[in-house]
Amino acid sequence: MKEGQAVTIASEQETIKKAGPRRRGPYATTPARRAEIVRAAAASFAEHGYERASLRDIAARANVTHAALLRHFATKDDLLLAALAQRDADDSELARRIIQSKVPKDQVLSTVLQEEFAHPDHLRNWLAITIAATSPTHPAHGFFIQRRDRMRDHFTNKKLDTTEDGDELTADDKVTMVMAMVDGLRIQFLLDPDRKTLHVLETLMRHIASPEEN
């Protein structure tokens, strides 16, 4: 991801948090209008997928003209990055609320996934963008690389580091296991939504987390 895009993503997160209630017409502030457009883009991407979503549809959802939208976001790629940044911020806020609700540590990730499973269309499109972004030429490639690195840093920060770690299974290996299981359970849910699978993740977390995290 280019440095300018990274700065844009960070600023979009802060802008959307501060946007507050929607305001229509010429008195709407620029930050509030941008936040509204990002919400409209996220809804359009969720309904149509990134490739089929159009700037005109997003403009209509945000109740702005196509020309006005382009003054805020020059391309659909810019809108995608802003929408992904908002999704990331929402995920972080959800995890924070779950932790504050005193959910057992081994159930935090499964509770986050349970919330995702309540919105299968959104989850399906998130996975589609994630897979497409594995291409180095995809506009969101840098975003997902940075997101993965943040997740690895979060879990590696002593949460999965125990005295039983060795050459055969290091703390870093366990982070890979957790991330692979989370992505795998998302796919399994979409294929077979009636099958109960989240307990598998909870069992894994109990077995590999450091004692202070259980």
C-alpha positions, 0 to 999 in steps of 0.5 A, a space after each residue: 500500500 502506498 504511504 498516501 493510501 495508508 494515511 487516508 485509511 487512518 484518517 477515514 476511521 477517525 472521520 467516520 467516528 466523529 461524523 455523528 448524525 446524518 445531515 442533508 443538504 448544503 449544511 452537511 459538513 464535508 467530514 459528515 458527507 464523506 462518512 455518509 458516502 463511505 456507509 453507502 459504498 459499504 452497503 453497495 459493495 455488500 449487495 453487489 460485490 466490489 466489481 459490480 457496484 457502481 459509483 452512481 449507485 453509491 451516489 444515489 444511496 448517499 443522496 449526492 450527485 455523481 459529480 459531488 461523490 467524485 469531489 470526495 472520492 476520485 475512484 472506486 478504489 478510494 471508496 473501497 479502501 475507505 469502506 475497508 477501513 471502516 469495517 476494520 474500525 467496526 471490528 475493533 470496536 466490536 472486539 472491545 465491547 465483547 472483551 468489556 462484557 467479560 466474555 471468557 478469553 477463549 470465547 472472544 474470537 468465536 463471539 466475533 465470528 458469531 456476529 459475522 455469521 449473522 450477516 452472511 451476505 456481508 461475510 461472503 463479499 468480505 471473503 471475496 474481496 480478501 481473496 481477490 486482494 491476494 493479487 499484488 495488483 489489487 487496490 486492497 492488497 496493501 490493506 490486507 497485508 497490513 491488517 494481517 500484520 496487525 493481527 499477528 502482532 496482537 496475538 504474538 504479544 505474549 497471548 500465545 507464548 507459553 513455556 511449552 513452546 518449542 521448535 515443533 510449535 512456536 508462538 508464531 506457528 500458533 498464530 498461523 493456526 488461529 488465523 487459518 482456523 478463523 478464515 476456514 470457519 468463515 468458509 465452512 459457515 457459508 457452505 454449511 450454516 447449520 453446522 455448529 463449529 465455533 466450539 472448535 475455535 474455543 477449544 483451540 484457544 484454550 489449548 494454545 493460549 498462555 495461562 494468563 489469557 485463559 
